[in-house]
């Protein structure tokens, strides 16, 4: 997931956009205990508010999901899921948390927030959202957005999104983000009023679409696909073992001394078969963690695309400027080296007057002056962009390495404990097998 | 019972519980296996088996400190103590060393049969001969003919049903060898069958074919008489105990058949899972090549998954080679036992018919004619033999299935132990970097 270092010399950024950071919206956020798989992100570094806004720690959680029906833009009935976002502030002194805000949002609002952040923070690797549609819902027949497992996983994904934004040193100060957490009604209008959609570079969207899946991502994506099929197969293995339960039970009914042992074996199989549900839940959780970074990679690429685009703009402007300079020179010296429409029409319809020529030269000179200034500022802004983007990319890389390591460790730990439990279960049931059946003590009287 | 069969040897069933070492005995007997299956105190007599180092899992926690090696070896030790008392054994037979013979007409496998015995029926203390499947088949037929009142053990399938299996593959030959060894050992353990002349010839003759041609008809008294029972006698009521046996065998075979089918399905699912797993591991390798700090751990995960795949493959093979054959063998056994039951019915039917005929003659002093007496004799012998054999069979069946299930449990434990080791090995890869940060 590494990209080549952008060349500092050739950078450009389109019209600078100011993040709408409200001075009072300094939030220092902390991962809440309610979250599943709590992350230890401790973003204490540099997220302090500069002004006198009282120091409050914020805990954010997406605690519930609810099915709703409503009317959509085309006035048709639709069903969707709404998610409850709760924000708690933690008083420093006693560590008690107080519920400060709670509101309901649906997935499309999350999307809106993210798109806004993408436009206003082009140099930041913006955290990804969970999948829009249910893709691989293992061992279930259809991919259903209303499926409770999917909704649950999405709830976790949305919570992770908010937590990551809140723990980002720059993003956490954004006013729109703050309002997302606090202002239920009217938020959509507020976002749209920023006019961010106009500011969004449509070329960027097009570029992103064409370069959807690049090599590293394909591999991780494939891994996730594998994980889905793998989970399916594993499920099959466990569940068929469950068929043993009934047969062993029926068999034990016709046996005298062997009965207990066979019952034990059958029971063991039943327990084994039902253990798959917990196992797959853990597998799914792990797959989701990897998927998050797959989507993160796309965000990373967006930053680089931005850079490429701005570089293209810079080159175009530079070329434009050079052409104008040349034109000016030709007019001044009277030599026509380059083709121009004016030159042609002059040849056809007669020379222009010296006054006309002077006017044109003057106009060009002004344009050149403007162009040079613009180029200078664009260059400057470009370098700023690179510096900031690079800083964020470094931050992202460290976070990624840390998170993935944790994910791998907990996955390995899960596998280890699963193996130990399996061994234990077998030994336990074997003890019954051996001790209490299959043996005919010599002292026992046979009827 | 007049003129019964030769005295039966002491039962060769499993030893008494009292004599067996308790699996949880030893230094850590306080830490019993789980809380729910604590055995009663009188079973705690430990016999010195040389297994003082029995290490057991701690209390009831799954994450106990059981060392991997000990879980599996514990099971192995538990299975060892079922051997017969060494003192009463005077005949030992083994089947091993399969060899392929290529002749102009055919290709076939022979097995070496080694016999050691102190019995007077054997001229030499030791014999070593080579036999092929045909010879075993001949032996079994002879035994059925000459000992019709006894249960003859089954042979592995003669023909390979699914034509895809290679008759000369290592796995097939080994599976067959094990079954043939079992067959001979069962006969060896039988107090009557082991003295059968055909068995003796099978074990000792240099040239078995010569004997086959001679058509030795050394039938025992009972065998000869039973052979001449004409068919066509209908039995009205099977005695309760034999009816019970018949019903039992029916259900037993049915259940085993179901288990066989389930086992085959599990193997199929496991193979499909294995295919996916084998693709999954290398993905981590490819990913690792793109990373810097994560490269080593990811490579480790790839290797780990590879190891788990191999372990699963071994487990699946074990199921096919060890578990399925025993199920099939017992199904065959049940079938042959049911035909013996039917023969018994025939004998009883003949006796009852003849008895009825006498009763109908209405003589003043109905003297039971000699041939009716003979019939009664035959029937009672048959019943006795069958009952004794059934009990023997039940004991052996118990032993066999205990060994089978424990064996499968052991193999499963080994599988999990391998996976455990694989996953534990990558934890340090992930952690040392964390600490270095």
Interface residues (C-beta under 8 A of the other chain):
Chain A: X1 X2 X216 X219 X220 X222 X223 X226 X227 X229 X230 X233 X234 X236 X237 X240 X241 X243 X244 X247 X248 X250 X251 X254 X257 X258 X261 X265 X401 X402 X404 X405 X408 X409 X412 X413 X415 X416 X417 X419 X420 X421 X422 X423 X424 X426 X427 X428 X429 X430 X431 X432 X433 X434 X435 X436 X437 X438 X439 X440 X441 X442 X443
Chain B: X13 X14 X15 X16 X17 X18 X20 X22 X23 X24 X33 X34 X37 X39 X43 X57 X62 X63 X64 X66 X71 X74 X75 X78 X248 X251 X252 X255 X256 X258 X259 X262 X265 X266 X269 X270 X272 X273 X276 X277 X279 X280 X283 X284 X286 X287 X290 X291 X292 X293 X294 X297 X298 X301 X304 X395 X398 X399 X401 X402 X405 X406 X409 X412 X413 X416 X417 X419 X420 X423 X424 X426 X427 X430 X431 X433 X434 X437
